[in-house]
């Protein structure tokens, strides 16, 4: 009798372990321009607390890699950063999240390595198609502004923007973000995205628009996703840097989307 009880307990525990393993997801969180992996700290903490596996790398020339020369870093460099991460860490069934500029990055990753990805999530992100760049999909006036700004840095970098531009209103949050923002490699914005498959490469795509306040230049991409049957569309009533301003709500939404 005792042995049967022990066996039942073992079976129960194995079932529980299996259920936990099935519910655990792998998230790769890709930051936007001027930011770094640090910007995902609060979201990563929430996701890991629920047993998920989370990677939040800093792209070349940004975050802790700000010491790297920007003249040799372009969009393909950043796409390769994430492709190499998925390969080296042997990651599969990944929920790949791209914030802002990183929408262009994750589109490139999906084009190269769709078999490793479960879903693409664009967080208030830029949508650029084949042959388009992060700069070319913006209004002409903003394109000229980027080029003028880059000229001040030898066409290698873009000047840091303040956190207030990204919808961060809390004074302590602003201080924390502003202390970590770095110059953005210019060629990551200027190099066109080269796709060899249809956009998204057949993967499920979700778009999360940050609407309070909404950056006007990103409203175009949000509307594009909202009107297309290829996308699942969601909104968060917060500013552009939702990972800083509403980390718990964002983490909960990412978990919901990954089910």
C-alpha positions as CSV (number, residue, x, y, z in Angstrom):
1,X,0.0,0.0,0.0
2,X,2.8,2.4,0.9
3,X,4.6,1.7,-2.3
4,X,1.5,2.5,-4.3
5,X,1.1,5.8,-2.5
6,X,4.7,6.6,-3.2
7,X,4.3,5.8,-6.9
8,X,1.2,8.0,-7.1
9,X,3.1,10.9,-5.5
10,X,5.9,10.4,-8.0
11,X,3.5,10.4,-10.9
12,X,1.8,13.5,-9.6
13,X,5.1,15.3,-9.2
14,X,6.2,14.3,-12.7
15,X,2.9,15.6,-14.1
16,X,3.4,18.9,-12.3
17,X,7.0,19.2,-13.6
18,X,5.8,18.5,-17.1
19,X,3.0,21.2,-16.8
20,X,5.5,23.7,-15.6
21,X,7.9,22.9,-18.4
22,X,5.1,23.3,-20.9
23,X,4.0,26.7,-19.6
24,X,7.5,28.1,-19.4
25,X,8.4,30.2,-22.4
26,X,11.6,31.5,-23.9
27,X,11.6,35.3,-24.4
28,X,14.3,37.2,-26.3
29,X,13.7,41.0,-25.7
30,X,15.4,43.3,-28.2
31,X,15.7,46.9,-27.2
32,X,15.2,50.0,-29.3
33,X,17.5,52.8,-30.5
34,X,19.8,54.5,-28.0
35,X,18.8,51.9,-25.4
36,X,20.4,48.6,-24.2
37,X,19.5,45.3,-22.7
38,X,19.3,47.2,-19.3
39,X,16.0,48.8,-20.4
40,X,14.2,45.4,-20.0
41,X,15.3,44.8,-16.4
42,X,11.9,45.2,-14.9
43,X,10.1,43.2,-17.5
44,X,12.7,40.4,-17.3
45,X,12.3,40.2,-13.6
46,X,8.5,39.8,-13.9
47,X,8.8,37.1,-16.6
48,X,11.5,35.2,-14.8
49,X,9.4,35.2,-11.6
50,X,6.9,33.2,-13.5
51,X,9.5,30.6,-14.5
52,X,10.2,31.8,-18.0
53,X,13.6,31.9,-19.7
54,X,14.5,35.5,-20.7
55,X,17.4,37.0,-22.7
56,X,17.8,40.7,-23.1
57,X,21.0,41.3,-25.1
58,X,22.5,44.7,-25.8
59,X,23.0,45.2,-29.5
60,X,26.5,46.1,-30.9
61,X,27.6,49.6,-30.1
62,X,24.9,50.1,-27.5
63,X,24.5,49.5,-23.7
64,X,27.6,47.9,-22.3
65,X,28.9,47.6,-25.8
66,X,29.0,51.4,-26.3
67,X,32.8,51.2,-26.5
68,X,32.6,49.6,-29.9
69,X,33.3,51.9,-32.9
70,X,30.1,52.8,-34.7
71,X,31.6,53.1,-38.2
72,X,31.6,49.3,-38.7
73,X,28.1,48.7,-37.2
74,X,25.0,48.5,-39.4
75,X,21.5,46.9,-39.5
76,X,23.0,43.6,-40.6
77,X,25.3,43.7,-37.6
78,X,22.3,43.9,-35.2
79,X,20.3,41.2,-37.0
80,X,23.4,39.0,-36.8
81,X,23.7,39.8,-33.1
82,X,20.3,38.2,-32.4
83,X,20.8,35.3,-34.9
84,X,24.0,34.4,-33.2
85,X,22.3,34.5,-29.8
86,X,19.6,32.1,-30.9
87,X,22.2,29.8,-32.3
88,X,24.9,29.9,-29.5
89,X,22.3,29.6,-26.7
90,X,20.5,26.9,-28.7
91,X,17.2,28.6,-28.3
92,X,14.0,27.3,-29.9
93,X,10.3,28.2,-29.8
94,X,11.3,31.8,-29.0
95,X,8.9,34.7,-28.4
96,X,11.0,37.4,-30.1
97,X,10.1,40.9,-29.0
98,X,11.4,44.0,-30.7
99,X,10.9,47.5,-29.3
100,X,10.8,50.6,-31.6
101,X,13.8,50.4,-34.0
102,X,14.2,46.7,-33.2
103,X,11.1,46.0,-35.2
104,X,13.4,46.2,-38.2
105,X,15.9,43.9,-36.5
106,X,13.5,41.1,-35.6
107,X,11.9,41.2,-39.1
108,X,15.5,40.5,-40.4
109,X,16.0,37.7,-37.8
110,X,12.7,36.1,-38.8
111,X,13.8,36.1,-42.4
112,X,17.0,34.2,-41.6
113,X,15.9,31.9,-38.8
114,X,12.2,31.3,-38.6
115,X,12.5,27.7,-37.4
116,X,13.8,29.0,-34.0
117,X,10.9,31.4,-33.5
118,X,7.5,30.9,-32.0
119,X,6.1,34.4,-32.4
120,X,7.1,37.9,-33.3
121,X,6.0,40.8,-31.0
122,X,6.5,44.3,-32.2
123,X,6.3,46.7,-29.2
124,X,5.5,50.2,-30.5
125,X,7.9,49.3,-33.3
126,X,9.0,50.4,-36.7
127,X,7.7,48.3,-39.7
128,X,10.1,48.4,-42.6
129,X,9.7,46.1,-45.6
130,X,12.3,44.8,-48.1
131,X,14.5,47.5,-49.4
132,X,13.3,50.0,-46.8
133,X,15.3,51.4,-43.8
134,X,14.4,52.8,-40.5
135,X,15.1,56.2,-41.9
136,X,13.3,55.8,-45.3
137,X,10.0,54.8,-43.7
138,X,9.9,58.1,-41.8
139,X,8.7,61.5,-43.2
140,X,11.1,63.4,-45.4
141,X,11.5,66.2,-42.8
142,X,12.6,63.6,-40.2
143,X,14.9,61.9,-42.7
144,X,16.8,65.2,-43.2
145,X,16.9,65.7,-39.4
146,X,18.6,62.3,-39.0
147,X,21.1,63.0,-41.7
148,X,22.0,66.5,-40.3
149,X,22.4,65.0,-36.9
150,X,24.6,62.1,-38.1
151,X,26.8,64.7,-40.0
152,X,27.8,66.0,-36.6
153,X,29.2,62.6,-35.7
154,X,31.0,61.9,-39.0
155,X,28.0,60.0,-40.3
156,X,28.7,57.3,-37.8
157,X,26.3,58.0,-34.9
158,X,23.0,59.7,-34.0
159,X,22.8,62.0,-30.9
160,X,21.1,60.7,-27.8
161,X,17.4,61.6,-27.4
162,X,16.1,62.4,-23.8
163,X,13.8,59.9,-22.1
164,X,11.0,62.4,-22.0
165,X,10.7,61.9,-25.8
166,X,10.0,58.2,-25.1
167,X,7.1,59.0,-22.8
168,X,8.9,58.5,-19.5
169,X,7.3,61.0,-17.1
170,X,8.4,59.8,-13.6
171,X,11.5,61.9,-12.5
172,X,13.3,58.9,-11.0
173,X,12.7,56.8,-14.1
174,X,13.9,59.7,-16.3
175,X,17.1,59.9,-14.3
176,X,17.7,56.2,-14.6
177,X,17.0,56.0,-18.3
178,X,18.9,59.2,-19.3
179,X,22.0,58.0,-17.4
180,X,22.1,54.9,-19.7
181,X,21.1,56.1,-23.1
182,X,24.0,56.1,-25.7
183,X,24.7,57.2,-29.2
184,X,23.0,55.1,-31.9
185,X,25.1,53.7,-34.8
186,X,23.8,55.7,-37.8
187,X,24.1,52.9,-40.3
188,X,21.7,50.8,-38.4
189,X,19.1,53.4,-39.4
190,X,20.4,54.0,-42.9
191,X,21.0,50.5,-44.2
192,X,18.0,49.0,-46.0
193,X,16.5,45.8,-44.8
194,X,17.1,42.9,-47.1
195,X,14.4,40.2,-47.0
196,X,14.3,37.0,-49.0
197,X,10.9,35.9,-47.9
198,X,7.5,37.6,-47.3
199,X,7.5,39.9,-44.3
200,X,7.3,37.8,-41.1
201,X,8.2,34.7,-43.0
202,X,5.0,33.0,-42.1
203,X,5.3,33.5,-38.3
204,X,2.5,34.8,-36.1
205,X,2.9,38.6,-35.6
206,X,1.5,40.8,-32.9
207,X,1.7,44.6,-32.6
208,X,1.5,46.5,-29.3
209,X,0.9,50.2,-29.7
210,X,1.7,52.6,-26.8
211,X,-0.9,55.3,-27.0
212,X,-0.6,57.6,-24.0
213,X,1.2,59.6,-25.4
214,X,1.6,58.0,-28.8
215,X,4.7,59.1,-30.8
216,X,3.2,60.5,-34.1
217,X,5.9,58.9,-36.2
218,X,4.9,55.5,-34.9
219,X,1.2,56.0,-35.2
220,X,1.5,55.1,-38.9
221,X,2.9,51.7,-38.1
222,X,0.3,51.0,-35.4
223,X,-2.5,51.8,-37.9
224,X,-0.9,49.6,-40.5
225,X,-0.9,46.6,-38.1
226,X,-4.4,47.4,-36.8
227,X,-5.8,47.3,-40.3
228,X,-4.1,44.2,-41.5
229,X,-5.4,40.6,-40.9
230,X,-1.8,39.4,-40.7
231,X,-1.4,41.0,-37.3
232,X,-2.9,40.7,-33.8
233,X,-3.2,44.3,-32.5
234,X,-3.1,45.5,-28.9
235,X,-2.8,48.8,-27.1
236,X,-1.2,49.9,-23.9
237,X,-2.2,53.2,-22.3
238,X,1.4,54.4,-21.6
239,X,4.3,56.0,-23.3
240,X,6.8,54.6,-25.8
241,X,9.1,53.0,-23.2
242,X,6.4,50.7,-21.8
243,X,9.1,48.4,-20.4
244,X,10.0,51.2,-18.0
245,X,6.7,52.8,-17.3
246,X,4.4,49.7,-17.2
247,X,6.7,46.6,-16.8
248,X,4.1,44.4,-15.0
249,X,1.4,45.1,-17.5
250,X,3.7,44.5,-20.4
251,X,5.1,41.3,-18.9
252,X,1.5,40.0,-18.4
253,X,0.6,40.9,-22.0
254,X,3.7,39.1,-23.4
255,X,2.8,36.0,-21.4
256,X,-0.8,36.2,-22.7
257,X,0.4,36.6,-26.3
258,X,2.7,33.6,-26.0
259,X,0.0,31.1,-25.1
